[in-house]
């Protein structure tokens, strides 16, 4: 993740739209089952990180970029989100 992407993910995480919250939740479910997920301590939400890139998962899931997962595991949910967004914008 680049610095701008990190900043934007943290901003979105502070005040997400319902759709951003929904996408983050779907991404988070994928991370929950990923062997690269690392829990440093259960006391802090920020202490659960991606073992591939080191980002806190609670913030990374709000990234505005398409499929920024280092293992590319979010492609399916991100694609569904984008297609749904396109359909919604047509209505």
VMD Tcl script that builds the backbone (N, CA, C; Angstrom):
set m [mol new atoms 273]
animate dup $m
set s [atomselect $m all]
$s set {name element resname resid chain x y z} {
  {N N UNK 1 A 0.850 -1.181 0.000}
  {CA C UNK 1 A 0.000 0.000 0.000}
  {C C UNK 1 A 0.889 1.235 0.000}
  {N N UNK 2 A 0.490 2.217 -0.793}
  {CA C UNK 2 A 1.244 3.458 -0.768}
  {C C UNK 2 A 0.666 4.405 0.286}
  {N N UNK 3 A 1.375 5.444 0.591}
  {CA C UNK 3 A 1.002 6.363 1.674}
  {C C UNK 3 A -0.373 6.986 1.444}
  {N N UNK 4 A -0.664 7.411 0.212}
  {CA C UNK 4 A -1.959 8.027 -0.092}
  {C C UNK 4 A -3.087 7.011 0.126}
  {N N UNK 5 A -2.872 5.790 -0.313}
  {CA C UNK 5 A -3.878 4.751 -0.120}
  {C C UNK 5 A -4.124 4.498 1.366}
  {N N UNK 6 A -3.065 4.469 2.154}
  {CA C UNK 6 A -3.180 4.259 3.602}
  {C C UNK 6 A -3.987 5.388 4.242}
  {N N UNK 7 A -3.659 6.620 3.893}
  {CA C UNK 7 A -4.374 7.778 4.441}
  {C C UNK 7 A -5.852 7.715 4.069}
  {N N UNK 8 A -6.139 7.418 2.805}
  {CA C UNK 8 A -7.529 7.337 2.365}
  {C C UNK 8 A -8.287 6.206 3.060}
  {N N UNK 9 A -7.636 5.077 3.269}
  {CA C UNK 9 A -8.280 3.959 3.960}
  {C C UNK 9 A -8.631 4.345 5.398}
  {N N UNK 10 A -7.729 5.037 6.075}
  {CA C UNK 10 A -7.993 5.470 7.448}
  {C C UNK 10 A -9.121 6.494 7.483}
  {N N UNK 11 A -9.157 7.417 6.520}
  {CA C UNK 11 A -10.244 8.407 6.451}
  {C C UNK 11 A -11.589 7.713 6.265}
  {N N UNK 12 A -11.634 6.789 5.311}
  {CA C UNK 12 A -12.879 6.083 5.039}
  {C C UNK 12 A -13.311 5.279 6.260}
  {N N UNK 13 A -12.375 4.643 6.937}
  {CA C UNK 13 A -12.688 3.829 8.113}
  {C C UNK 13 A -13.324 4.666 9.225}
  {N N UNK 14 A -12.975 5.943 9.289}
  {CA C UNK 14 A -13.535 6.826 10.321}
  {C C UNK 14 A -14.976 7.213 10.058}
  {N N UNK 15 A -15.394 7.250 8.764}
  {CA C UNK 15 A -16.745 7.664 8.431}
  {C C UNK 15 A -17.182 7.030 7.111}
  {N N UNK 16 A -17.330 5.695 7.090}
  {CA C UNK 16 A -17.668 5.028 5.828}
  {C C UNK 16 A -19.129 5.205 5.448}
  {N N UNK 17 A -19.381 5.159 4.144}
  {CA C UNK 17 A -20.757 5.100 3.666}
  {C C UNK 17 A -21.256 3.678 3.943}
  {N N UNK 18 A -22.556 3.462 3.859}
  {CA C UNK 18 A -23.040 2.089 4.065}
  {C C UNK 18 A -22.420 1.084 3.086}
  {N N UNK 19 A -22.213 1.478 1.844}
  {CA C UNK 19 A -21.603 0.573 0.854}
  {C C UNK 19 A -20.138 0.287 1.181}
  {N N UNK 20 A -19.411 1.314 1.631}
  {CA C UNK 20 A -18.014 1.113 2.024}
  {C C UNK 20 A -17.936 0.178 3.227}
  {N N UNK 21 A -18.858 0.334 4.148}
  {CA C UNK 21 A -18.919 -0.533 5.330}
  {C C UNK 21 A -19.209 -1.974 4.914}
  {N N UNK 22 A -20.132 -2.129 3.967}
  {CA C UNK 22 A -20.490 -3.456 3.470}
  {C C UNK 22 A -19.297 -4.132 2.782}
  {N N UNK 23 A -18.603 -3.398 1.928}
  {CA C UNK 23 A -17.434 -3.947 1.246}
  {C C UNK 23 A -16.351 -4.319 2.259}
  {N N UNK 24 A -16.115 -3.450 3.223}
  {CA C UNK 24 A -15.099 -3.725 4.246}
  {C C UNK 24 A -15.451 -4.980 5.037}
  {N N UNK 25 A -16.721 -5.163 5.333}
  {CA C UNK 25 A -17.147 -6.344 6.071}
  {C C UNK 25 A -16.887 -7.621 5.261}
  {N N UNK 26 A -17.182 -7.570 3.962}
  {CA C UNK 26 A -16.927 -8.726 3.098}
  {C C UNK 26 A -15.433 -9.020 3.005}
  {N N UNK 27 A -14.638 -7.975 2.860}
  {CA C UNK 27 A -13.184 -8.158 2.816}
  {C C UNK 27 A -12.683 -8.733 4.135}
  {N N UNK 28 A -13.212 -8.207 5.238}
  {CA C UNK 28 A -12.798 -8.670 6.560}
  {C C UNK 28 A -13.077 -10.148 6.792}
  {N N UNK 29 A -14.205 -10.625 6.262}
  {CA C UNK 29 A -14.536 -12.044 6.398}
  {C C UNK 29 A -13.513 -12.905 5.676}
  {N N UNK 30 A -13.040 -12.416 4.543}
  {CA C UNK 30 A -12.000 -13.147 3.810}
  {C C UNK 30 A -10.717 -13.180 4.644}
  {N N UNK 31 A -10.376 -12.046 5.230}
  {CA C UNK 31 A -9.161 -11.971 6.057}
  {C C UNK 31 A -9.253 -12.881 7.278}
  {N N UNK 32 A -10.455 -13.008 7.840}
  {CA C UNK 32 A -10.614 -13.850 9.027}
  {C C UNK 32 A -10.189 -15.293 8.779}
  {N N UNK 33 A -10.373 -15.767 7.552}
  {CA C UNK 33 A -9.998 -17.138 7.240}
  {C C UNK 33 A -8.636 -17.286 6.585}
  {N N UNK 34 A -7.907 -16.195 6.491}
  {CA C UNK 34 A -6.621 -16.216 5.805}
  {C C UNK 34 A -5.484 -16.614 6.756}
  {N N UNK 35 A -4.615 -17.524 6.329}
  {CA C UNK 35 A -3.494 -17.917 7.183}
  {C C UNK 35 A -2.452 -16.804 7.375}
  {N N UNK 36 A -2.521 -15.755 6.562}
  {CA C UNK 36 A -1.575 -14.641 6.717}
  {C C UNK 36 A -2.012 -13.636 7.780}
  {N N UNK 37 A -3.217 -13.797 8.299}
  {CA C UNK 37 A -3.716 -12.908 9.354}
  {C C UNK 37 A -2.912 -13.147 10.628}
  {N N UNK 38 A -2.401 -12.075 11.204}
  {CA C UNK 38 A -1.598 -12.172 12.422}
  {C C UNK 38 A -2.238 -11.349 13.541}
  {N N UNK 39 A -2.483 -11.986 14.671}
  {CA C UNK 39 A -3.040 -11.297 15.831}
  {C C UNK 39 A -1.907 -11.084 16.816}
  {N N UNK 40 A -1.513 -9.831 16.972}
  {CA C UNK 40 A -0.422 -9.494 17.890}
  {C C UNK 40 A -0.941 -9.512 19.324}
  {N N UNK 41 A -2.111 -8.902 19.519}
  {CA C UNK 41 A -2.789 -8.927 20.814}
  {C C UNK 41 A -4.274 -8.769 20.559}
  {N N UNK 42 A -5.081 -9.394 21.371}
  {CA C UNK 42 A -6.536 -9.296 21.199}
  {C C UNK 42 A -7.095 -8.039 21.864}
  {N N UNK 43 A -6.250 -7.300 22.565}
  {CA C UNK 43 A -6.702 -6.108 23.286}
  {C C UNK 43 A -6.947 -4.916 22.371}
  {N N UNK 44 A -6.248 -4.870 21.235}
  {CA C UNK 44 A -6.377 -3.745 20.313}
  {C C UNK 44 A -6.814 -4.222 18.938}
  {N N UNK 45 A -7.811 -3.552 18.368}
  {CA C UNK 45 A -8.271 -3.905 17.026}
  {C C UNK 45 A -7.156 -3.697 15.995}
  {N N UNK 46 A -6.328 -2.673 16.203}
  {CA C UNK 46 A -5.237 -2.374 15.282}
  {C C UNK 46 A -4.117 -3.406 15.338}
  {N N UNK 47 A -4.165 -4.287 16.321}
  {CA C UNK 47 A -3.096 -5.271 16.490}
  {C C UNK 47 A -3.344 -6.552 15.701}
  {N N UNK 48 A -4.368 -6.557 14.868}
  {CA C UNK 48 A -4.576 -7.669 13.940}
  {C C UNK 48 A -4.127 -7.157 12.587}
  {N N UNK 49 A -3.061 -7.753 12.075}
  {CA C UNK 49 A -2.448 -7.231 10.857}
  {C C UNK 49 A -2.382 -8.283 9.750}
  {N N UNK 50 A -2.169 -7.789 8.552}
  {CA C UNK 50 A -1.910 -8.657 7.413}
  {C C UNK 50 A -0.432 -9.057 7.483}
  {N N UNK 51 A -0.181 -10.340 7.538}
  {CA C UNK 51 A 1.192 -10.828 7.614}
  {C C UNK 51 A 1.972 -10.615 6.324}
  {N N UNK 52 A 1.280 -10.312 5.250}
  {CA C UNK 52 A 1.928 -10.083 3.959}
  {C C UNK 52 A 2.446 -8.655 3.824}
  {N N UNK 53 A 1.637 -7.669 4.244}
  {CA C UNK 53 A 2.037 -6.269 4.050}
  {C C UNK 53 A 2.229 -5.510 5.365}
  {N N UNK 54 A 1.734 -6.063 6.475}
  {CA C UNK 54 A 1.907 -5.418 7.774}
  {C C UNK 54 A 0.852 -4.389 8.122}
  {N N UNK 55 A -0.127 -4.197 7.258}
  {CA C UNK 55 A -1.183 -3.205 7.519}
  {C C UNK 55 A -2.188 -3.738 8.540}
  {N N UNK 56 A -2.732 -2.839 9.389}
  {CA C UNK 56 A -3.823 -3.264 10.269}
  {C C UNK 56 A -5.029 -3.628 9.408}
  {N N UNK 57 A -5.548 -4.813 9.586}
  {CA C UNK 57 A -6.660 -5.275 8.752}
  {C C UNK 57 A -7.888 -4.392 8.935}
  {N N UNK 58 A -8.118 -3.904 10.145}
  {CA C UNK 58 A -9.300 -3.076 10.401}
  {C C UNK 58 A -9.309 -1.788 9.584}
  {N N UNK 59 A -8.172 -1.384 9.070}
  {CA C UNK 59 A -8.084 -0.190 8.220}
  {C C UNK 59 A -7.905 -0.578 6.753}
  {N N UNK 60 A -7.110 -1.601 6.503}
  {CA C UNK 60 A -6.839 -2.012 5.122}
  {C C UNK 60 A -8.113 -2.386 4.384}
  {N N UNK 61 A -9.071 -2.992 5.069}
  {CA C UNK 61 A -10.315 -3.406 4.421}
  {C C UNK 61 A -11.110 -2.215 3.879}
  {N N UNK 62 A -10.762 -1.010 4.283}
  {CA C UNK 62 A -11.426 0.198 3.787}
  {C C UNK 62 A -10.674 0.866 2.636}
  {N N UNK 63 A -9.645 0.222 2.126}
  {CA C UNK 63 A -8.888 0.800 1.017}
  {C C UNK 63 A -9.815 1.079 -0.162}
  {N N UNK 64 A -9.667 2.255 -0.782}
  {CA C UNK 64 A -10.503 2.586 -1.937}
  {C C UNK 64 A -10.037 1.919 -3.234}
  {N N UNK 65 A -8.905 1.261 -3.193}
  {CA C UNK 65 A -8.375 0.614 -4.408}
  {C C UNK 65 A -9.026 -0.738 -4.637}
  {N N UNK 66 A -9.034 -1.152 -5.910}
  {CA C UNK 66 A -9.574 -2.453 -6.279}
  {C C UNK 66 A -8.599 -3.558 -5.892}
  {N N UNK 67 A -9.076 -4.507 -5.128}
  {CA C UNK 67 A -8.330 -5.705 -4.747}
  {C C UNK 67 A -6.895 -5.433 -4.273}
  {N N UNK 68 A -6.734 -4.591 -3.243}
  {CA C UNK 68 A -5.379 -4.306 -2.769}
  {C C UNK 68 A -4.774 -5.398 -1.878}
  {N N UNK 69 A -5.504 -6.476 -1.680}
  {CA C UNK 69 A -4.971 -7.589 -0.892}
  {C C UNK 69 A -3.689 -8.093 -1.566}
  {N N UNK 70 A -2.595 -8.215 -0.815}
  {CA C UNK 70 A -1.339 -8.691 -1.408}
  {C C UNK 70 A -1.462 -10.084 -2.038}
  {N N UNK 71 A -2.403 -10.889 -1.545}
  {CA C UNK 71 A -2.612 -12.227 -2.093}
  {C C UNK 71 A -3.752 -12.253 -3.113}
  {N N UNK 72 A -4.303 -11.078 -3.397}
  {CA C UNK 72 A -5.386 -10.907 -4.391}
  {C C UNK 72 A -6.636 -11.719 -4.056}
  {N N UNK 73 A -6.948 -11.837 -2.774}
  {CA C UNK 73 A -8.100 -12.617 -2.333}
  {C C UNK 73 A -9.413 -11.840 -2.358}
  {N N UNK 74 A -9.354 -10.528 -2.584}
  {CA C UNK 74 A -10.573 -9.717 -2.548}
  {C C UNK 74 A -11.172 -9.483 -3.927}
  {N N UNK 75 A -10.612 -10.058 -4.970}
  {CA C UNK 75 A -11.049 -9.773 -6.339}
  {C C UNK 75 A -12.546 -10.014 -6.529}
  {N N UNK 76 A -13.041 -11.144 -6.054}
  {CA C UNK 76 A -14.449 -11.478 -6.271}
  {C C UNK 76 A -15.390 -10.478 -5.596}
  {N N UNK 77 A -15.156 -10.172 -4.316}
  {CA C UNK 77 A -16.057 -9.226 -3.637}
  {C C UNK 77 A -15.906 -7.814 -4.198}
  {N N UNK 78 A -14.702 -7.424 -4.565}
  {CA C UNK 78 A -14.496 -6.098 -5.144}
  {C C UNK 78 A -15.189 -5.985 -6.504}
  {N N UNK 79 A -15.128 -7.043 -7.291}
  {CA C UNK 79 A -15.793 -7.048 -8.594}
  {C C UNK 79 A -17.303 -6.936 -8.419}
  {N N UNK 80 A -17.866 -7.685 -7.484}
  {CA C UNK 80 A -19.302 -7.599 -7.215}
  {C C UNK 80 A -19.689 -6.191 -6.770}
  {N N UNK 81 A -18.864 -5.592 -5.928}
  {CA C UNK 81 A -19.127 -4.238 -5.430}
  {C C UNK 81 A -19.128 -3.238 -6.584}
  {N N UNK 82 A -18.162 -3.344 -7.461}
  {CA C UNK 82 A -18.062 -2.416 -8.597}
  {C C UNK 82 A -19.238 -2.615 -9.551}
  {N N UNK 83 A -19.597 -3.859 -9.840}
  {CA C UNK 83 A -20.720 -4.117 -10.746}
  {C C UNK 83 A -22.017 -3.600 -10.138}
  {N N UNK 84 A -22.204 -3.803 -8.839}
  {CA C UNK 84 A -23.401 -3.313 -8.167}
  {C C UNK 84 A -23.445 -1.780 -8.214}
  {N N UNK 85 A -22.292 -1.169 -8.022}
  {CA C UNK 85 A -22.204 0.291 -8.051}
  {C C UNK 85 A -22.586 0.819 -9.442}
  {N N UNK 86 A -22.112 0.149 -10.486}
  {CA C UNK 86 A -22.435 0.549 -11.851}
  {C C UNK 86 A -23.946 0.452 -12.101}
  {N N UNK 87 A -24.541 -0.651 -11.648}
  {CA C UNK 87 A -25.970 -0.867 -11.825}
  {C C UNK 87 A -26.756 0.195 -11.053}
  {N N UNK 88 A -26.341 0.483 -9.810}
  {CA C UNK 88 A -27.016 1.490 -8.996}
  {C C UNK 88 A -26.935 2.861 -9.659}
  {N N UNK 89 A -25.793 3.197 -10.239}
  {CA C UNK 89 A -25.624 4.496 -10.875}
  {C C UNK 89 A -26.481 4.640 -12.139}
  {N N UNK 90 A -26.878 3.526 -12.742}
  {CA C UNK 90 A -27.714 3.582 -13.943}
  {C C UNK 90 A -29.180 3.840 -13.610}
  {N N UNK 91 A -29.570 3.529 -12.390}
  {CA C UNK 91 A -30.980 3.675 -11.986}
  {C C UNK 91 A -31.280 5.116 -11.611}
}
mol reanalyze $m
mol bondsrecalc $m
mol representation Tube
mol addrep $m
